[in-house]
Amino acid sequence: MSKYKVYDKVPWHYPEGKNCPSLSAAKIHLKSIMNWLKNKNLLSDEGLEIYNIGVDADFAITSSMLTKKGNEIMQKGYSNWLKMIDYNQPVDLSYWESIFD
C-alpha cells in the first residue's frame, strides 16, 4: 500500500493560515502551481480530472494527483516554496523552474 500525502489545501491558507487576506488569494496560489504542474506533464489522470474541475474552497493537492516525477518535485521543493509565498505579490513560479530537471 502506498503512502498518500496531502501537500497543500486551500483552507490551510484561508481561513486557517496566517497573513492570507482572502479565499481568492489562497486559491490563486494553488491554481498557479496546478497550472505549472499541468504544463510540465506532472499530473496523473486523477490530477488532470481534478484540474479540469477547478480550485474551490476545499481544494487540496495530493500525491495521487501527481505522476512519480511530480511527487518527487513536490517533495523536494513544496515546503520551501510555501515559505516564499507573499499574498500581496503576483505568484512567482521561478523557484519551480530552478528545481525542475
C-alpha positions, 0 to 999 in steps of 0.5 A: 500500500502506498503512502498518500500525502496531502501537500497543500489545501486551500483552507490551510491558507484561508481561513486557517493560515496566517497573513492570507487576506482572502479565499481568492488569494489562497486559491490563486496560489494553488491554481498557479502551481496546478497550472505549472504542474499541468504544463510540465506533464506532472499530473496523473489522470486523477490530477488532470480530472481534478484540474479540469474541475477547478480550485474551490474552497476545499481544494487540496493537492495530493500525491495521487494527483501527481505522476512519480516525477511530480511527487518527487518535485513536490517533495523536494521543493513544496515546503520551501516554496510555501515559505516564499509565498507573499499574498500581496505579490503576483505568484512567482513560479521561478523557484519551480523552474530552478528545481525542475530537471 
